[in-house]
């Protein structure tokens, strides 16, 4: 029989119980033997021993550890003072106040001090930099002292070698520089400023090639160049532009960055613009003279332009055109059998432009006229006398050049062709000249401008290029402009416009034409 054991509360047991003998008492379990306890004071003794050892070590090394964890305030002050001296460039002093001496004092107390070691390296690099700067300005003494300092601080041998070579170069040239400076100062005191090769400026420039930062040479060069600038400005004030440009060029060559150059160049630019305006006005005047037939005046104006600027193409073309016009005049004079006048005109044309093709054509016409004159039959005295009488009759009527075919000038031309050198012909031509001049003066005095212009045209038929005729053209143009001003004031714009056109035809270069044209334009004319 199998039974399940239950606890007093009726809870089933953990396992079956088979054949339990209820009459036999149960055995009590025997307890296990307890382990033996260790002594509790042993760990305490170990801890105490370790603490005692640490205390002993701290007692022996407390000073060294304290110095490493908390630096001495005196060392800090010494490092700060050394760095300040280094920043000032005060690398070494005999009294110990230099950066090198202060860093060395720290290293004497603590050879492994990192800041002091780094400071010594910085002092060495600064010594090399100061040596380079001293060499650049030619200070050999300072350069030698700094090179020796850097060598004593174990500077790189390659860097020291380069500095030694540069120092040797300036020490070699030092005596030569001193000699040049002395000679330059002497030349400057004697007023020998720009001579080559022993002038003051040339010597100062040679010194600056050897030592670009030499203060004495820089100052001497600047003083001389300032004097050249003053001379250039004085030349500009006198209107001598070429001389001013040459002086400015010397300043630029010696020192392109001279402080006074910008203002001088500005003045030169203004003068050049003014010169260009003047040349343009002179060219316009010369062209006007050519168009008006005043060939001698035109040639003179073109030649003046070429003297000022030989490369001026417009002036050269104008003179060529003037020579061609003079040759054409010579051809006309030859056709009228005025051989002396033709020869004179050809001579002037050759002086202006010997290679002008018109000169060769005029020479051929002159030769043909001479040949034709030799073949002319003897002049008919009656015919010649009739032409002279007709010319004088036309003069008395005032028909000097008009009407065409019946004017005094037309009759005289026919008489000249029949007997070019006849005394009666020359006398008639002289009378024609006198009457034409008197006609002009009378008509101009009476302010009969159209008649005065006709008389002037009659004079021009005989000699279009004379100086007197040019002056009278200007006088008549002045009157036409005055008449235009009166008509403009009366608001008679058509008359003012015709008067302006007459003035322009007479004297294209008249200075008052532009102003009158502008006034007419503003008035609506």
Secondary structure, DSSP 8 states (H G I E B T S, - for coil): -EEEEE-TT--EEEEEEES--TTS---------------TTHHHHHHHHHHHHHHHHHHHHHHHHHHHHS--HHHHHHHHHHHHHHHHT----TTS-SHHHHHHHHHHH-TT-HHHHHHHHHHHHHHHHHHHHHHHTT-HHHHHHHHHHHHHTT--HHHHHHHHHHHHHHHHHHHHHHHHHHHHHHHHHTT--S-TTTSHHHHHHHHHHH-TT-HHHHHHHHHHHHHHHHHHHHHHHTT-HHHHHHHHHHHHHH-TT-TTHHHHHHHHHHHHHHHHHHHHHHHHHHHHHHHTT-HHHHHHHHHHHHHH-TT-HHHHHHHHHHHHHHHHHHHHHHHTT-HHHHHHHHHHHHHH-TT-HHHHHHHHHHHHHHHHHHHS----HHHHHHHHHHHHHHHHTT-SS-STTSSHHHHHHHHHHH-TT-HHHHHHHHHHHHHHHHHHHHHHHTT-HHHHHHHHHHHHHH-TT-HHHHHHHHHHHHHHHHHHHHHHHTT-HHHHHHHHHHHHHH-TT-TTHHHHHHHHHHHT-
